[in-house]
Amino acid sequence: MVYSWLMSGLMVAGQAVQPSGSPARFAPLTIPEVPPAGTIYSVRQDVPPNTTSPFKEKREAEEMAEEKGDKLFLMKVLEGTAFQASGLSARGYTEANYNISNQTGQTVRKNNLPQAMNYMGNQFMMEQTSITVEKLLDFESKDFHWGFNLTALAGTDYRFTVSNNLAAGQTTANGGLPNTYGIDPMTQGYINAWLPGLGQGTEVKLGKFWTTIFNESIDPTLNRTVSRAATFMTNPFTNTGVLATTKLNDRWTMNNGAVMGADVFFGPAAQFNYLGGIKYETEGATDSIAFNTMIGPAAYNQNLAVLTSYDVFEILYSHNFNEDWNYTLDVMYSFANNFQGTVTNRDGSIYVLNNEWANWYGFVNYLTYNINDKMSTTTRVEFFDDCKGIRTGFAGLYSTFTQALTYKVKDGFWIRSELRYDYAQSRAYQGQHGLFTLPIDFIIRY
């Protein structure tokens, strides 16, 4: 009921009718006044990403919060109601920031593209307000049971998170460009089930869910930095289909799924892709290494002018030096065929793609230090090459350095900031090679 009320309000607030075209970050390759967005980033805070079982991670976090009595606002309001008695939970957050940028002037001050998500320079943004209603699974249970997750998002980040075939019309509603603010009515929407007899336990999801690829997330509370890596922004955010995650034993976890492609809902642009991976972690989760992939037709859809099927290969490694220091390496390689469109070459010349093969790849390093229970700092160094410019609009190597700081004032209120410098081989940032940004944001969790 709460979710239905929320969704009705969001839809009335201005969801556009979506065409068969793609979201803005997968816009046609012809370069408009503002280049098509194509980049995303994220990392996790106290518990390093993908270093523990996907089952253990969420359950332990919930149990620790319960033991401490740290229920956030929504669950305090719903305490003792039929909603809680039914085993349901609700949570949400609001993220906003002011992004100081060295971009100046009336025509360029409004964006730092192709740096994405917190992409507006020198102005305030309400990036995300998100609500999740879910029924959690008990990954220690010996009995079959089911759950679900429904998540909606509103704010400026919608233009990067909406899926093809689902509310994507907002991304071309402003004279062919995205509306500044919009709604992603279903960032996640799936039912899941716990199968205790398959391996040491298997979770099966059916619907739309966050992808298993890359260690960053749409959700800012799961990231170590304010901004997101270019490698994340140019690869899948979500998948729609079915996914089974099986704990083989205490060391090995495996994913296998059939999905519609990258960031595409059911509809004309959907094509069958395999989504899978395998992860190994040492005793005590000191080290973990994972291989993840999405494999399918891997071709740009020229009729619909969208890219929803491309092959992705990822190696993710994480090492905990101790309780306070963590190093993470994320390496990604992606490619697709059949591209048509116009991009800017490395030397600044305009290049026309004609049924061409294109690839892009990234190396992202994170070093995180937990200063104390409330503060942590992360250094991120990234090298990303958009070899033919089909993901950002500009071919060439992007080198990025980010130094971030997170201060958790209390469980429900975080303040974050970072100093970031991007250097592009081509003049990707409003005719310049370099871009300095200093975003300052806050997150309210409820």
C-alpha positions in Angstrom: 0.0 0.0 0.0 2.8 2.4 0.9 4.6 1.6 -2.3 1.5 2.0 -4.4 0.8 5.4 -2.9 4.4 6.4 -3.5 4.4 5.2 -7.1 1.1 7.0 -7.9 2.6 10.2 -6.6 5.8 9.8 -8.6 3.9 9.0 -11.8 1.6 12.0 -11.5 4.7 14.2 -10.9 5.6 13.9 -14.5 6.6 10.5 -16.0 6.7 10.9 -19.8 5.5 8.3 -22.3 8.5 6.4 -23.4 9.4 5.7 -27.0 11.3 2.7 -28.2 14.5 4.8 -28.2 17.3 4.5 -25.6 18.0 6.3 -22.4 20.3 9.4 -22.6 23.4 7.6 -21.6 23.0 5.3 -24.7 21.9 8.1 -27.0 22.5 7.9 -30.8 26.1 8.6 -31.6 25.6 11.8 -33.5 27.0 14.4 -31.1 24.5 17.1 -30.0 25.4 20.3 -28.2 25.8 18.3 -25.0 27.6 15.0 -25.7 25.6 11.8 -24.9 26.2 10.7 -21.4 28.0 7.4 -21.0 29.8 6.9 -17.7 29.1 5.7 -14.1 30.9 5.0 -10.8 30.6 3.6 -7.2 32.3 1.6 -4.4 31.3 0.4 -0.9 32.0 1.8 2.4 32.9 -0.1 5.6 32.6 -3.7 4.2 34.6 -3.8 0.9 32.6 -4.8 -2.1 32.3 -8.5 -3.0 34.5 -9.7 -0.2 31.9 -11.8 1.6 29.0 -14.0 0.6 26.1 -12.1 -1.0 23.9 -13.9 1.4 26.0 -13.1 4.5 26.6 -9.5 3.7 23.0 -8.3 3.7 21.8 -10.4 6.6 24.7 -9.5 8.9 24.2 -5.8 8.2 20.5 -6.1 9.1 21.2 -8.1 12.3 23.8 -5.7 13.5 21.4 -2.8 13.0 18.7 -4.6 14.9 21.1 -5.4 17.8 22.2 -1.8 18.1 18.6 -0.6 17.9 19.5 1.5 14.8 16.1 1.4 13.1 15.8 4.2 10.6 12.8 6.6 10.4 10.5 4.5 8.1 10.8 1.3 10.1 10.3 3.3 13.4 7.0 4.7 11.9 5.9 1.3 10.7 6.8 -0.5 14.0 3.9 -2.5 15.4 1.8 -2.2 12.2 0.5 -5.0 9.9 3.2 -4.0 7.4 6.0 -5.0 9.8 4.1 -8.0 11.1 3.9 -9.3 7.5 7.7 -9.4 7.5 8.0 -6.4 5.2 10.6 -3.6 5.5 10.9 -0.1 4.0 13.9 2.1 3.6 15.0 5.2 1.7 17.5 7.9 1.2 17.9 11.4 -0.3 21.2 12.5 -1.8 21.9 16.1 -2.9 25.1 18.0 -3.7 26.8 21.1 -5.0 29.5 20.3 -7.5 32.2 23.0 -7.8 33.8 22.8 -11.2 36.5 24.7 -13.2 34.0 24.9 -16.1 32.9 28.5 -16.4 30.6 30.6 -18.6 26.9 30.5 -19.3 27.0 27.8 -22.0 29.2 25.3 -20.3 28.6 25.8 -16.5 25.7 23.4 -16.5 27.5 20.2 -17.1 30.8 18.3 -16.7 29.8 15.6 -19.2 31.0 13.0 -20.0 31.6 12.8 -16.3 28.2 11.6 -15.2 25.6 11.4 -12.4 26.7 14.5 -10.4 27.3 16.1 -13.8 26.1 19.6 -13.3 28.9 22.1 -12.6 28.6 25.0 -10.1 25.0 24.4 -9.1 22.9 22.5 -6.6 21.4 19.1 -7.6 18.9 16.8 -5.9 20.5 13.7 -7.3 18.4 10.9 -5.9 15.5 10.3 -3.7 14.9 6.5 -3.5 12.3 4.3 -1.7 12.6 0.6 -1.3 9.9 -1.8 -0.1 11.0 -5.4 0.3 10.5 -8.7 2.0 14.0 -10.0 2.9 15.1 -13.6 2.6 16.6 -15.5 5.5 19.8 -17.0 4.0 20.3 -19.2 7.1 16.9 -20.9 6.8 16.5 -24.6 6.0 13.1 -24.0 4.4 12.0 -22.7 1.0 10.5 -19.2 1.2 10.2 -16.1 -1.0 10.6 -12.3 -1.0 10.6 -9.3 -3.2 12.1 -5.9 -3.8 10.5 -2.8 -5.3 12.7 0.3 -5.6 11.9 3.7 -7.2 14.1 6.7 -7.8 13.6 10.4 -8.6 16.1 13.2 -9.2 18.7 14.2 -11.7 20.3 10.8 -11.8 17.2 9.2 -13.4 18.7 10.1 -16.9 21.5 7.6 -16.2 19.5 4.8 -14.5 16.2 4.4 -16.5 16.0 1.3 -18.7 15.2 1.2 -22.4 11.5 0.4 -22.8 10.7 1.7 -19.3 10.1 5.5 -18.8 13.0 6.3 -21.2 11.0 9.0 -23.0 12.0 11.6 -20.3 15.6 11.4 -21.7 14.5 13.0 -25.0 11.6 15.2 -23.7 13.6 18.4 -23.5 14.1 19.3 -27.2 15.7 15.9 -27.8 17.8 16.1 -24.6 16.9 14.9 -21.1 14.7 16.7 -18.6 16.8 17.9 -15.7 14.7 16.1 -13.2 12.8 12.9 -13.7 11.7 9.5 -12.4 13.0 6.0 -12.7 9.8 4.2 -11.6 11.5 0.8 -11.1 15.2 0.9 -10.5 14.6 -2.6 -9.1 11.5 -4.8 -9.2 11.9 -8.5 -8.6 10.6 -11.5 -6.7 13.2 -13.8 -5.2 13.2 -17.2 -3.6 15.5 -19.2 -1.2 16.3 -22.8 -2.3 18.2 -24.2 0.7 18.8 -27.6 -0.9 20.7 -26.4 -4.0 24.4 -26.2 -3.1 24.7 -24.6 0.4 21.8 -22.4 -0.6 20.6 -20.7 -3.8 18.8 -17.4 -4.3 16.8 -17.0 -7.5 15.7 -13.6 -8.7 13.1 -12.9 -11.4 12.5 -9.4 -12.7 14.7 -6.3 -12.8 17.7 -6.1 -10.5 21.1 -4.4 -10.1 23.7 -6.1 -12.2 26.3 -8.4 -10.7 29.0 -6.7 -12.8 31.4 -4.0 -11.3 31.8 -3.1 -7.6 30.1 0.3 -7.8 26.4 0.9 -7.4 23.5 3.2 -8.3 22.9 3.5 -4.6 25.3 6.2 -3.2 25.2 4.6 0.3 27.1 1.6 -1.2 29.9 3.7 -2.7 33.2 5.0 -1.3 33.2 8.2 -3.4 30.7 10.9 -4.4 31.4 10.5 -8.2 31.5 7.2 -10.1 34.1 5.7 -12.3 33.9 6.1 -16.1 34.2 2.3 -16.3 31.1 1.9 -14.2 29.2 4.5 -16.2 29.8 2.8 -19.6 28.8 -0.7 -18.5 25.6 -2.3 -17.2 23.7 -0.9 -14.3 20.7 -3.2 -14.3 19.5 -6.4 -15.9 16.0 -7.8 -16.4 15.5 -11.6 -16.4 16.3 -14.4 -14.1 19.4 -14.9 -12.0 20.5 -17.8 -9.6 23.2 -17.1 -7.0 24.5 -20.4 -5.5 26.8 -20.7 -2.6 28.8 -23.8 -3.6 30.8 -24.0 -0.3 32.4 -21.6 2.2 34.9 -20.4 -0.5 33.0 -20.4 -3.8 29.9 -18.6 -5.0 28.5 -18.8 -8.6 26.0 -16.7 -10.6 24.0 -17.9 -13.6 21.3 -16.0 -15.4 19.4 -15.3 -18.6 18.7 -11.5 -19.1 17.4 -9.1 -21.7 20.7 -7.3 -22.1 22.1 -4.2 -20.4 19.7 -1.6 -18.9 16.8 -2.8 -21.0 13.3 -3.8 -19.9 11.0 -6.2 -21.8 10.3 -4.7 -25.2 11.6 -4.3 -28.8 15.3 -3.7 -27.8 15.5 -6.7 -25.5 17.8 -9.6 -26.6 18.8 -12.8 -24.8 22.2 -12.5 -23.0 23.9 -14.8 -20.5 24.9 -13.2 -17.2 27.2 -15.1 -14.9 30.2 -15.3 -12.7 32.2 -17.1 -10.1 33.9 -15.8 -7.0 36.5 -17.2 -4.6 37.3 -15.9 -1.2 39.9 -16.9 1.4 39.1 -17.8 5.0 38.2 -14.7 6.9 37.6 -12.9 3.5 41.1 -11.4 3.6 41.2 -11.9 -0.2 38.6 -12.4 -2.9 38.7 -12.7 -6.6 35.7 -12.8 -9.0 35.2 -13.2 -12.7 31.9 -11.8 -14.1 30.5 -11.7 -17.6 27.6 -10.8 -19.8 27.6 -12.4 -23.3 25.0 -12.1 -26.1 24.5 -10.8 -29.6 26.9 -7.9 -28.8 25.6 -5.6 -31.6 24.4 -2.0 -31.8 20.7 -2.0 -32.8 20.7 0.4 -35.8 16.9 0.3 -36.3 16.3 1.5 -32.7 19.6 3.4 -32.3 20.3 1.7 -29.0 23.1 -0.3 -27.4 21.6 -2.9 -25.1 23.6 -6.0 -26.0 27.4 -6.0 -25.6 29.9 -8.5 -24.3 31.4 -7.6 -20.9 34.3 -9.4 -19.1 35.3 -8.4 -15.6 38.0 -9.4 -13.0 37.4 -8.0 -9.5 40.0 -8.5 -6.8 39.9 -7.3 -3.2 42.4 -7.5 -0.3 41.9 -6.5 3.3 45.3 -5.6 4.8 43.5 -5.3 8.2 40.2 -4.0 9.6 41.0 -0.5 8.5 42.8 -0.8 5.1 41.3 -2.3 1.9 42.6 -2.4 -1.7 40.3 -3.2 -4.6 41.1 -3.6 -8.3 38.3 -3.7 -10.9 39.3 -4.5 -14.5 36.6 -4.4 -17.3 36.7 -5.1 -21.0 33.6 -4.7 -23.3 32.9 -4.7 -27.0 30.1 -4.7 -29.6 29.6 -4.8 -33.4 27.6 -2.9 -36.0 28.1 0.7 -34.9 26.9 3.6 -37.0 27.2 7.2 -35.9 29.5 10.2 -35.5 32.1 10.7 -32.8 35.1 12.9 -32.1 38.4 11.3 -32.7 41.5 11.4 -30.5 43.0 14.2 -32.6 39.8 16.3 -32.5 38.6 15.3 -36.0 35.1 14.1 -36.6 34.9 10.4 -37.4 31.9 8.6 -38.9 31.4 5.0 -37.9 29.9 2.7 -40.5 29.0 -0.8 -39.3 32.1 -1.0 -37.2 33.4 -3.1 -34.3 34.2 -1.0 -31.1 35.6 -1.8 -27.7 36.2 0.0 -24.4 38.0 -1.0 -21.2 39.0 0.3 -17.8 41.4 -0.3 -14.9 40.1 1.1 -11.6 42.1 1.0 -8.3 40.7 1.9 -4.9 42.6 2.2 -1.6 40.3 2.8 1.4 41.2 3.7 5.0 38.7 3.7 7.7 39.9 6.5 10.0 37.4 5.6 12.7 33.8 4.4 13.0 32.5 7.6 11.5 35.1 8.7 8.9 36.8 7.0 5.9 38.8 8.1 3.0 39.4 6.5 -0.4 41.9 7.1 -3.2 40.6 6.1 -6.6 42.9 5.9 -9.7 41.3 5.0 -13.0 42.4 4.5 -16.6 39.6 4.1 -19.1 39.9 3.9 -22.8 36.9 4.6 -25.0 38.7 3.2 -28.1 36.3 4.6 -30.8 34.3 7.0 -28.7 31.1 5.2 -28.8 30.4 5.3 -25.0 31.3 9.0 -24.3 31.3 10.6 -27.7 35.0 11.2 -27.6 37.6 8.5 -28.5 40.7 8.2 -26.3 42.2 7.5 -22.9 40.6 9.0 -19.8 42.9 9.2 -16.7 41.2 10.1 -13.4 42.4 10.7 -9.8 39.9 11.0 -7.0 40.5 11.6 -3.2 37.3 11.2 -1.3 36.2 11.6 2.4 33.0 10.3 4.0 31.8 11.5 7.4 28.9 9.6 9.0 27.6 12.2 11.4 25.0 9.5 12.5 23.5 6.5 10.9 20.9 8.5 9.2 23.0 11.5 8.0 26.3 11.4 6.0 28.4 14.2 4.6 30.8 13.4 1.7 33.3 15.3 -0.4 36.0 14.6 -2.9 38.7 16.3 -5.1 38.7 14.8 -8.6 40.8 15.5 -11.6 40.0 14.1 -15.1 42.3 14.2 -18.1 41.0 13.1 -21.5 43.3 12.4 -24.5 40.7 14.2 -26.7 39.1 17.5 -25.7 36.1 15.8 -24.1 35.3 18.4 -21.4 33.7 21.3 -23.2 36.7 21.6 -25.5 39.3 21.1 -22.8 41.5 18.1 -21.9 41.2 18.5 -18.1 38.4 18.9 -15.6 38.7 19.7 -11.8 35.6 19.0 -9.7 34.9 19.3 -6.0 31.5 17.9 -5.1 30.1 18.2 -1.6 27.0 16.1 -0.9 24.9 14.9 1.9 22.8 11.7 2.3 19.8 11.4 4.5 18.8 7.8 5.2 15.3 6.9 6.4 
